Amino acid sequence: MSPNENTPKLMPEMPITQPEMPPKAPRKRKFRPVLLILDILIVVMAVSGLYLILKPIVIHKLQDNMTSELIDAFEQGDGTIMIDPTALEVEGEEVEYVDEYETFMTATSSSDSSVSSVSETTVPTQAPSPTPLPAKVVVKAIGRIKIPAINLNMPIAEGSTRYNLRVAIGHYSASADFGQPGYSIFLGHRMYTYGRHFNRLGEVKTGDKIIIEDKNYRYTYQVDQIDTILPAELIAALNTQTQEARIMLVTCTPVRVASHRLLVKGKLISTEALP
C-alpha cells in the first residue's frame, strides 16, 4: 500500500454563495413637498425681480410715446391728447409739489378775501369727499421748450398738474404768459433717466439759451441766474414780481434726493414771428 492510499481525499472547494437578500424598497422622499415649495418661491422671486426691472422701462417708453404724440398734436392739431389718470405715474411725484401750487394759491386767495366775513362762532364745515378720478384726463399742449445746451425738446402743457408733468413740462397758470412782463414759470420732473424731461437741467449755465415757442412766436431767453432753495421757499419764489419779461424753470434737486428746488432764471432777449 502506498503511503498515500489511506490519506482521505479532499473534496474540491465549493464557492460560498451569500443568501439572496430581498430587494430594498425605494426610500420615500420625505422632503419632496418642501423642495417643491422652494422651487415655486424661486420662480416667483425671479418673475418679481424681472417685473421690477422691466416696469420702469415700459413706463418710460409709454411716457416718451405720449410726449411725442403731444408734440405732434400741438404741431398738427388742437394740441390735446387723452391719458389714463392712473397710468404713467412718475416715481416720487407724490412728494414733488406740482398741481398743489395752484390749488394752494387759489385756496389762499379765497381764504384771505373772506376772513373778515367769518364769525368767530362759525363752525368749520366737513371736508368734502375726494372727487373720483375720471376715466381719461385731457393734456393740452400750448407750446414747446428747447434748451440746446442740454438737447432738450419738450412740449409745454397748460397747468402744472401731475398728469401734465408725466408727459410734458407744465406752465404754471398763475404766472405770466410767454414773452410777457413778469416771470413765465415752467415746472418739470427731474426724472432718473439721463436726458429725460428736466433731468439735465443742472448742467445749464448762465449764458445758455432757453427757447419757448407757441403757434405764432419764438421767444428766446438767456439764463442769468441759477438758485437752489428749500421746498418751503418755493411759494415765495413763484410769486416774485418783476416788470421785465423773464423765465423761471423749476425742478427738484439733487436727482433721486429732491431735498431742494433748482431754479433756472433768464431774461427775454428776442421775440420772432414764426412763418
ZIDAUR-V961316 format. One line per field, one symbol per residue. phi: phi as a letter, one per 30 degrees, with the letter a starting at -180 (. if undefined). psi: psi as a letter, one per 20 degrees, with the letter a starting at -180 (. if undefined). burial: + if it has 24 or more other C-alpha atoms within 12 Angstrom, else -. A space follows every 10 residues. Layout:
phi: ???
psi: ???
burial: ???
This chain:
phi: .decdddddd dddcddcddd cdeddedddd cedddddddd dddddddddd ddddeddddd dddddddddd dddddcbdic bcbddccidc eiddccdbdd eddddddddd dddcddccdd cdcdddddde dddddbcdcc dclbbbbedb hcbbdccdjc ddddddbacc ddddcddeic ejdccbcadd icdeidhcec ddddbejdcb ccbcdcbccc ccdbabbbbd edcdedddcd cacddbbbcb adadeichdb bccccacdca bbddd
psi: pqhjhipppp qqpqpppqpp qqqpppppnh jghghggggg hggghggggh ghghghgggg ggghghghhg gghghibjjq rpqpiirkqp pjhiiooeih ghgghghggg ghijghipqh jppqqqpqqp pqqrhqpppp pjaqppnhhj lpnqqpqoql qhggihirpp pohirqrpjr qrpoppqqqh qippipckhj hiiqrphqqp pppbhhqppp qppippqprq hiihghhhjp qqirorqppp rqqrpigkir ppooqrqpiq pppq.
burial: ---------- ---------- ---------- ---------- ---------- --------++ --++-+++++ +-++----++ +-+---++++ +-+--++++- ++-------- ---------- ---------- --------++ +++++++--+ -+++++++++ ++++++++++ +++++++++- -+++++++++ ++--++++++ ++-++--+++ +++++--+++ +++--++++- +--++-++-- ----++++++ +++++--+-+ +++++++++- -----
